[in-house]
Amino acid sequence: PLRWLEEVSRTRGTISGGPNFAFDLCVRKTTEAERASLDLSHWEVAFCGAEPIRADTLERFAQAFSVSGFRRQAFYPCYGLAEGTLIVSGGEVGALPQQQALDVQRLREGRAVAVEAEQARSQVLVGCGLALAEQEVLVVHPETFSRCSRGEVGEVWVKGPSVAQGYWRRPEDTQRDFLAHTADGAGPFLRTGDLGFLRQDGQLFVTGRLKDLLIIRGRNHHPQDVELTAEQATPALRPGCGAAFSVEVEGEEQLVLVYERDTRRQQEESVESVAHTLRQRIAEQHELRLHALTLLAPGSLPKTSSGKIQRRAARAAFLAGELQEVAAWREQAQEVTGAMSVSAAQAEATPETEARPESPEALEAWLRTRFARRLRMQPEQLDVHEPLTRYGLDSLAAVEFSHEVEKGLGLSLPMEVVLSGPSLAQLVERLSSQAPRASSSLLLSRASASETNEEDSLPSFAQSRLWFLEQLAQGETHELIPAAVRLQGPLDTRALELGLAEVVRRHDSLRTTFLSEAGQPRRVVHSELPSELRHVDLSSLPAEQRDAEVRRIAFEDTRRPFDLAQGPLLRTSLLRLSDSEHVLVLVMHHIISDGGSMGVLLREMASLYEAFSQGRPSPLPSLPLQYGDYSRWQRQWLEGDVLQRGLSYWKQQLSGAPSVLELPTDKPRPSVRSQRGASLPVRLSPERWEALKALARAEGSTPFMLLQAAFQALLFRYSGQVDFCLGTPVSGRPRPELDGLIGFFVNTLVLRARLDGNPSFRQLLQRVRETTLSAYAHQDMPFERLVEELRPSRDLSSTPLFQVMLALQPHPLSSASLPGLRLHSLELESHVARFDLELSLFESDAGLSGTLGFSSELFEPSTASRMVGHLDVLLQAIVSRPEA
């Protein structure tokens, strides 16, 4: 690179340029002294193209070579390709490059939504200018050939006199790439294979390569983003000398990295160490699991003559074993098949069908393998004497691990025990002394109890309370669970309808209504209660109006009340935006469902869609239980000594607790509260979230416990109260047999906050940990029974026992994918406030995101916005000084 710059300097050149990596290489390969010796002041057009242009590359170059007289205005971002001989679009000479900050999540969904550059999870793209004279540039959906609207990502198509006639002696490729026509017949166009979008002003932005795009578990990932993460993670890799691509392993696409090794380092890391670092960083940034890493000899990565990475050639050489391999690492076979999910046969295995370990050593191996699978690690990476919480264990993984032990071994392992931080060796000691437990009454044959008898028509405790609240609401429905999913790609609507019908057939809850008998609710399970998929075609609307109409329809669906006596209590709508884009809106009444059930519904629909779209029968095993079995078991189990022990704990725990958290409000609290509210987005960057999780691990707690401690500290600073209560949801599925059911299982725990004595954050976190683990150990007490037994003073102005809710939950879409489709969750606007404040958070590839819901009867939006800002500042301070 120095020779290039020296030539520009020596000849006083005015026009010269190269791809993005060339400018990046200049910064990395030159010294301060060498830059000072150059004269680049005459450089008027520094064109940059041929690959996605990074804003940070341009900034680094401009800063590094300002000493050489280089001016930012000389940059000329452009777009071109050999087939277009040579340039297609370009900026304005002498003007600063056009840059646009975009929402990363929406960009992955195929939408360019402008945001502030400082916003968490924003990405700055550099524009490639306007189409040159006599050149026509379109952005087209690569599957339907329909024209994309402005701001919609698609394939870049080009037409003009500089486009070549075709490929030499390759008629099929020529027909495909040079003679393309849009759905409305316009053409012929050159299909560039590049992805991008046109801004409203016609500025072209290139986002990546269509053929290089990684689609793993239904989600889009640009290889250059993964490569950048890899290069920033370890100095063992040569920057700009690697390729990310996917290969199919046992029917699933897996991520592979091939990189030239940086041999200039004095001490080389082992390939295993490099792979471990990359796995962690890539998982954190992209939620991808690295399947294979190959380190290459310098200069051996396939590139074009101009230095562009040839990812497809690298992939082909990898599969053929033709790379100049220096070292290689591969994911172990058991991880590939089991890291993301248990096999169907294993998932259905009962304690009677799975062989139990006969010795402590075998038990340790059994536990090690399954725990590693839950955390996507290799079993040998686990130290048997290290606390399990040090490996990033959270409450969801603890519940799943506990259920797997109970189901696979017939041994009891409560989640609070797992979260308390035992080592693997301590778990082996604990479980070795247990005898396998007998099957619960939940597992009794359903033939022994008829759904028509008195006991089986009774709803669960939670359903009873919600039914009574609905009677008081008089048609104002607030207890609904909505979800909206954007589906991109060709959709088989018939397979989707059949999948929905099969889910309804499988789950009694979706065919349940509620009648009133003598003022008490009764469950009625219908043999058939069809839930029709409503079709709404929005494709005729202008593109800029479609999103607004989607949100309007979705909002109306979430506001329309259900008739509990008539049903169905599931509402589904399919909104068609184009041939290749739809939005599925699902709304269930809370009385038959919960957040975990929405995940069950989406996962089952995904499995059924895949089967039905290929003409195969349902792959799902029959359900051994239904919600009625759980309701009957709950009422039989929660009585006598069990009930009294639970009540005794909670009465002691909440004795003397203030009935209300007195937060300063903008408006006086009304004598009778309604549920009018609003919400604001809450986001933490992946870097901040990872730092918080690392702190939680170091303190032997979970991310939820740390967030709870931070939220308690924030509420203390607002209210001045050192003693108050928070609410938090737990899954309410005490047995693994319930994991695959749809129903109202979720329970609410009351967590008492105590901040007396001016504790440091570390001390507060330990208090929160002890309180939370103790509450988990007594989580089977239904909140409804607790309220009934404690009889708090009736105050219609506030909710009983607590007024602020905190939830950290898995995203319902986290494990759902549809073949040939890209799925993206669509955030829905909410105008309901169940509590004074409700902080609901989800972990995703964008870090931590969610909402702060607030009662608009009490708080102005500006106050809620300040709370979000104060929480962000507080979390940053916690990372910096947890001892304060």
Secondary structure as UniProt FT lines:
FT   HELIX           2..11
FT   STRAND          15..19
FT   HELIX           20..29
FT   HELIX           32..36
FT   TURN            41..42
FT   STRAND          45..49
FT   HELIX           55..64
FT   HELIX           66..68
FT   HELIX           72..74
FT   STRAND          75..80
FT   HELIX           82..84
FT   STRAND          87..90
FT   TURN            93..94
FT   STRAND          99..103
FT   HELIX           104..108
FT   TURN            109..110
FT   TURN            117..118
FT   TURN            120..121
FT   STRAND          122..126
FT   STRAND          130..131
FT   TURN            133..134
FT   STRAND          136..140
FT   TURN            142..144
FT   TURN            150..151
FT   STRAND          154..159
FT   TURN            161..162
FT   TURN            168..169
FT   HELIX           171..178
FT   TURN            183..184
FT   STRAND          189..198
FT   TURN            200..201
FT   STRAND          204..209
FT   TURN            210..212
FT   STRAND          214..216
FT   TURN            217..218
FT   STRAND          219..221
FT   HELIX           223..233
FT   TURN            235..236
FT   STRAND          237..249
FT   TURN            250..251
FT   STRAND          252..261
FT   TURN            263..264
FT   HELIX           271..286
FT   STRAND          290..296
FT   TURN            298..299
FT   TURN            305..306
FT   HELIX           311..320
FT   STRAND          325..330
FT   HELIX           333..338
FT   HELIX           344..348
FT   TURN            351..353
FT   HELIX           360..374
FT   TURN            375..376
FT   HELIX           379..381
FT   TURN            384..385
FT   HELIX           388..391
FT   HELIX           395..409
FT   HELIX           415..419
FT   HELIX           424..432
FT   HELIX           441..443
FT   HELIX           446..448
FT   TURN            451..452
FT   HELIX           455..457
FT   HELIX           461..473
FT   TURN            474..475
FT   STRAND          480..488
FT   HELIX           493..506
FT   HELIX           508..511
FT   STRAND          512..517
FT   TURN            518..519
FT   STRAND          520..525
FT   STRAND          533..537
FT   TURN            539..540
FT   HELIX           543..559
FT   TURN            564..566
FT   STRAND          570..578
FT   TURN            579..580
FT   STRAND          581..589
FT   HELIX           590..592
FT   HELIX           595..613
FT   TURN            614..615
FT   HELIX           627..637
FT   HELIX           640..654
FT   TURN            655..656
FT   STRAND          676..684
FT   HELIX           686..698
FT   TURN            699..700
FT   HELIX           703..719
FT   STRAND          723..730
FT   HELIX           736..738
FT   TURN            739..740
FT   STRAND          747..754
FT   TURN            756..757
FT   HELIX           761..776
FT   TURN            777..780
FT   HELIX           783..790
FT   TURN            796..797
FT   STRAND          804..809
FT   TURN            812..815
FT   TURN            819..820
FT   STRAND          822..825
FT   STRAND          837..844
FT   TURN            845..846
FT   STRAND          847..855
FT   TURN            856..858
FT   HELIX           861..880
FT   TURN            882..883
//
